[in-house]
Amino acid sequence: MPTGVHLRDARQQLFDAAERVLLRDGPKALTSRAVTDEAGCAKGVLHRHFADFDDFLAALVLDRAAGLDTQAADLRAAVGTGTVADNLTAALTGLFGPVPLAIIPLITFRDELRTRLRASTPGGGMAILGQATAAITAYLTGERTTGRIAPDTDIDSLTLSLVGGGHLLLASASDASPAAIHKFVSATIGPMLRT
């Protein structure tokens, strides 16, 4: 690769390149060489901006996890509107889109990455799942306050059921339809709903 070529916003270009490799080839193919080749730059560019490859991966995960904040805010704003099942279906589908689903196995299988995420963000060892859990918990708490969910609902357990089941459905079936997610959400929250 040529050296001396200036990259505009090199960090973002490297993140975007890593995302493309991750989506196209999976977490095992994500190496520093694959990222810099995809970005069209010398390998040294990555190491000028990051201490090592795990530092780069931690920054990538935190950057992509922060992108879920908009979806979490939209979900909080939906409290009291539409139906609870529709809101949760849309949230799970968005929170577990292709990029988050590709990042979760990367975190799972890289011990050093999890260690760095925990060090940089309390509870951040599983950044994407943590973001999804916080978003769903906040939404369900809001709906309990409005009275659309029973006041004695165990929000933490319900959240774990929704996040775990939603992740499993969306990760295991590339063709998981919104109807299948909606059916799962409706069955999970049905006993807690108040009309």
C-alpha positions as a printed Julia matrix, in Angstrom:
195×3 Matrix{Float64}:
   0.0     0.0    0.0
   1.21    3.5   -0.7
   2.41    5.62   2.18
   2.1     9.35   2.55
  -1.51    9.38   1.28
  -3.64   11.55   3.53
  -6.88   10.0    4.75
  -9.7    12.29   5.78
 -11.02   11.14   9.14
  -8.87    8.03   9.14
 -10.51    6.6   12.27
 -13.96    6.71  10.7
 -12.66    5.26   7.43
 -11.05    2.4    9.35
 -14.27    1.8   11.32
 -16.32    1.75   8.11
 -13.85   -0.63   6.48
 -13.97   -2.95   9.51
 -17.77   -2.92   9.4
 -17.74   -3.93   5.72
 -15.31   -6.79   6.41
 -17.34   -7.9    9.41
 -20.63   -7.92   7.5
 -19.19   -9.54   4.4
 -16.75  -12.09   5.85
 -17.6   -12.44   9.56
 -15.62  -11.85  12.77
 -12.9   -14.43  12.04
 -11.87  -12.49   8.94
 -11.49   -9.22  10.84
  -7.74   -8.63  11.04
  -5.72   -5.44  10.93
  -4.55   -6.36   7.42
  -8.12   -6.98   6.24
  -9.23   -3.61   7.65
  -6.39   -1.6    6.14
  -6.71   -3.39   2.8
 -10.44   -2.63   2.77
  -9.74    1.0    3.69
  -7.07    1.22   0.99
  -4.33    2.4    3.33
  -1.06    1.2    4.78
  -1.21   -0.99   7.89
   0.71    1.66   9.82
  -2.27    4.03   9.59
  -4.23    1.84  11.99
  -1.33    1.74  14.43
  -0.86    5.51  14.29
  -4.4     5.96  15.65
  -4.68    2.94  17.97
  -2.25    1.26  20.38
  -2.97   -2.17  18.9
  -5.71   -4.08  17.11
  -7.73   -4.78  20.26
  -7.66   -1.05  21.04
  -9.04   -0.46  17.54
 -11.75   -3.11  18.03
 -12.79   -1.64  21.38
 -13.1     1.81  19.81
 -15.09    0.32  16.9
 -17.53   -1.47  19.24
 -18.03    1.62  21.41
 -18.56    3.78  18.32
 -21.18    1.42  16.9
 -22.83    0.93  20.32
 -23.13    4.71  20.69
 -25.04    4.69  17.41
 -27.78    2.73  19.18
 -28.47    5.75  21.41
 -30.74    7.28  18.76
 -32.82    4.12  18.59
 -33.01    4.03  22.39
 -34.19    7.66  22.47
 -36.85    6.89  19.83
 -38.07    3.97  21.93
 -38.29    6.12  25.08
 -40.25    8.7   23.08
 -42.72    5.98  22.03
 -43.91    5.4   25.61
 -47.68    5.73  25.67
 -48.03    5.75  21.87
 -48.89    2.98  19.42
 -49.0    -0.49  20.9
 -46.42   -1.86  23.3
 -45.93   -4.93  21.08
 -45.4    -2.81  17.94
 -42.93   -0.53  19.73
 -40.92   -3.44  21.12
 -40.92   -5.28  17.77
 -39.53   -2.22  16.01
 -36.97   -1.68  18.77
 -35.67   -5.25  18.79
 -35.44   -5.32  15.01
 -33.48   -2.06  15.0
 -31.28   -2.75  18.01
 -30.33   -6.14  16.57
 -29.75   -5.02  13.0
 -26.95   -6.48  10.87
 -24.07   -4.51  12.4
 -24.92   -5.19  16.07
 -25.54   -8.85  15.25
 -22.1    -9.05  13.61
 -20.38   -7.31  16.52
 -21.78   -9.53  19.29
 -19.85  -12.68  18.21
 -16.72  -10.56  17.84
 -17.05   -9.49  21.49
 -17.96  -12.99  22.6
 -14.87  -14.66  21.18
 -12.21  -12.04  21.9
 -11.3   -12.1   25.59
  -9.0    -9.09  25.37
 -11.71   -7.06  23.63
 -14.21   -7.82  26.43
 -11.58   -6.88  29.02
 -10.95   -3.53  27.34
 -14.66   -2.82  26.97
 -15.21   -3.53  30.67
 -12.32   -1.22  31.56
 -13.6     1.65  29.42
 -17.3     1.42  30.25
 -18.78    0.01  33.44
 -20.84   -3.01  32.4
 -19.45   -2.57  28.9
 -18.14   -6.08  28.4
 -21.06   -6.82  26.1
 -21.63   -3.28  24.84
 -24.33   -3.98  22.24
 -26.38   -6.25  24.51
 -25.97   -3.73  27.33
 -27.3    -0.93  25.14
 -30.28   -3.01  24.07
 -31.01   -4.02  27.66
 -30.88   -0.42  28.91
 -33.16    0.77  26.09
 -35.79   -1.93  26.65
 -35.67   -1.48  30.44
 -36.23    2.28  30.14
 -39.12    1.76  27.74
 -40.84   -0.9   29.85
 -40.41    1.22  32.99
 -42.08    4.11  31.17
 -44.95    1.9   30.02
 -45.41    0.61  33.57
 -45.66    4.22  34.73
 -48.38    4.95  32.15
 -50.32    1.91  33.34
 -50.11    0.01  30.05
 -48.0    -2.64  31.81
 -49.05   -4.1   35.17
 -47.54   -2.3   38.17
 -46.13   -5.53  39.63
 -44.26   -6.45  36.43
 -40.68   -7.56  37.03
 -39.08   -5.24  34.46
 -35.6    -6.78  34.74
 -36.82  -10.31  34.03
 -39.11   -9.17  31.23
 -36.25   -7.22  29.66
 -33.93  -10.22  29.79
 -36.6   -12.37  28.14
 -37.18   -9.87  25.36
 -33.51   -9.08  24.71
 -32.36  -12.7   24.91
 -35.23  -14.09  22.86
 -35.14  -11.26  20.33
 -31.4   -11.67  19.87
 -31.74  -15.42  19.48
 -34.51  -15.1   16.89
 -32.75  -12.42  14.86
 -29.29  -14.02  15.08
 -30.36  -17.55  14.25
 -32.76  -16.87  11.41
 -31.56  -14.59   8.65
 -35.15  -14.49   7.46
 -36.73  -13.68  10.85
 -39.75  -11.73   9.73
 -41.23   -8.8   11.62
 -44.33  -10.99  12.05
 -42.26  -13.68  13.84
 -40.68  -11.07  16.12
 -44.1    -9.53  16.8
 -45.53  -12.95  17.67
 -42.67  -13.58  20.12
 -43.01  -10.11  21.7
 -46.79  -10.43  22.03
 -46.52  -13.83  23.74
 -43.82  -12.57  26.09
 -45.53   -9.36  27.21
 -49.17  -10.51  26.9
 -49.72  -11.42  30.58
 -48.29   -8.06  31.71
 -50.37   -5.82  29.43
 -53.24   -3.73  30.73
 -55.71   -2.34  28.22
